[in-house]
Amino acid sequence: MNESAKKFRSKYEVSPSQLEEATEEKFDPNVAAKEIEIEQLRNFAALVKDTPNENFIAFKDPKVQELVDYIMAAIILENERINAPDAFPLQIYRRYKSDQSLQTKMEEWATRPEKDGKQVTDYLGFKIIPEAEHSVFYSGGDAELQKLIEKRERVRTFISETYQFLSKQSKITLEEYSKRCTDIIRQLYKCFPQEATSRRAYYQSKSKKLSSDIKAYSDTIEDAAAPLELKDIYEITDVNIQQLLRELGQNYSNEVSLYKIRSDLMNTFENSELLHSLGISVSDDPERTKRKATKNGYRAEFIGLNLSILMTDGTTVELPIECQVQTMEQYRDGNVGYAAHTKLPSKGVKLKSIPKIKGEKRYSDPTGLLAECRSFLSHIMHISPECAIAKTTGNDFESGRVTIAPYDLYEAFRLISRVPKDSSVFKAYTKYLGELYEKREELFPTGDSLLPKYIRYDDIPNPASNNYDANYYEFFNELTISLKQTMEEALEPQTKEKENNKDNDSHDEI
């Protein structure tokens, strides 16, 4: 057996002593996780085999996952280098789609003729946002960017003047209040594209609600035209001018920031020899690289990337990566704001019961709940995508270092089930996740794979570096060997099973 095969088998190997301990009424999440991982690898291979998504098995390979880490670090560092001195420092959230989510999408596409036979392109997703919001004032001769900057400055002036007016007035008439609110709502309405129909309708309903509230007050109170303090106006209508100004302040600069980040990233992808050497290119499919918005106002610039891995037999494994580029406000809005994913009916997460502790004993003691604990861990590993965040912190830009921090299973589950605080199930999730966190050591595996990884520029395999013979070619040689082994290990049992079935069928015929 060659070294790569040994590495692969050791990744999933469960020693006899470990199995013996597991049968002695002890639940070891590390042992169970290894068993579940290999089971899920087989199940995943069965799901994607003989489909346009069969190559996704490559994403399960540890060396390919290491390559993805290098790609994230390279995007951050190359963006800073190529677009200096005006580059936005970036952070990247990475997630692999859960097997359940992939299966659901494949089943959905099977019912849509325009999607049938096409590869799912968002199995691996990057969400790229700035580490902090930045105000862009210099367009560098870009006419479109300059137009967006001027538009932003007009809104900035409008916000400032409105705040000044409110600050100087101790009281305001309802007529003036209505006019000011309507002007703000009109600006907010323009912040969202035509596709955001429900979000635009939400702001239109604000205007209607304001008018009806003021009319109801005027029909009741004789001196309705008298100036009022803001606190008194808030008793008449829940359309709050200060809240509207905050929303406008959060949204009005999105166009400028998003345009700048996207332009910088496209410049990076097109001109980074390092990213090209790692196999990265921008897809020429216009459906993968464009601005998108949903009805609820979720907005992002999508950039479709292709990852090409050349194998030793001359074939190429092509893997898609979906990049979603957002501003910090758009990211917040999509997580806990109006456009939060968890507010969609199809995105709710049903909470599986956490195994109970009997007699105050720890899970490592005999409890009689081994099957339940294993079932729970298998459930979490099945629904939770493998997530991580890559970013620079402190003086890491000076040191040329990117930190990649993987989330453990608890954290990944928290990300999926995160809900806005105004959600009706927020308290239920909070209580559930609190209990889950307390029992994390008994239920979830531990290990080096959960520790942060630090990648310097010189750590990235680079054919242009001085040590490319020992770094770049050695890494990709190990990667191709490991990937070949992973594909064979994942698909071999199914191939053998089919061969056995054929043999059985032939015997039946005889």
Protein Blocks (a to p, Z undefined) as FASTA:
>chain_A
ZZklmmmmmmmpccfklmmmmmnopacfklmmmmmmmmmmmmmmmmmgopaklmmmmmmp
mklmmmmmmmmmmmmmmmmmmmpckbccdddddddddfklmmmmmmmmmmmmklgopacf
klpccddddfbdcddfbgnhpaklmmmmmmmmmmmmmmmmmmmmmmmpmbdcfklmmmmm
mmmmmmmmmmpcfklmmlmmmmmmmmmmmmmmmmmmmmmmmklmbccdfklmmmmpccdf
klmmmmmmmmmmmmmmmmmmmmmmmmmmmmmmklmmnopacdfbfklnccdddfkopacd
ddddddddddfkopacddddddddddfklmmmmmmmmklmklpmklcccdddddddehhi
afkbcehlmmmmmmmmmmmmmmmccddddddehjlmmnopacdddddfklmmmmmmpccf
kbmklmmmmmmmmmmmmmmmmmpccdjklpccdddfklpccfkbmklmmmmmmmmmmmmm
mmmmmmmmmmmmmmmmmmmmmmmmmmmmZZ
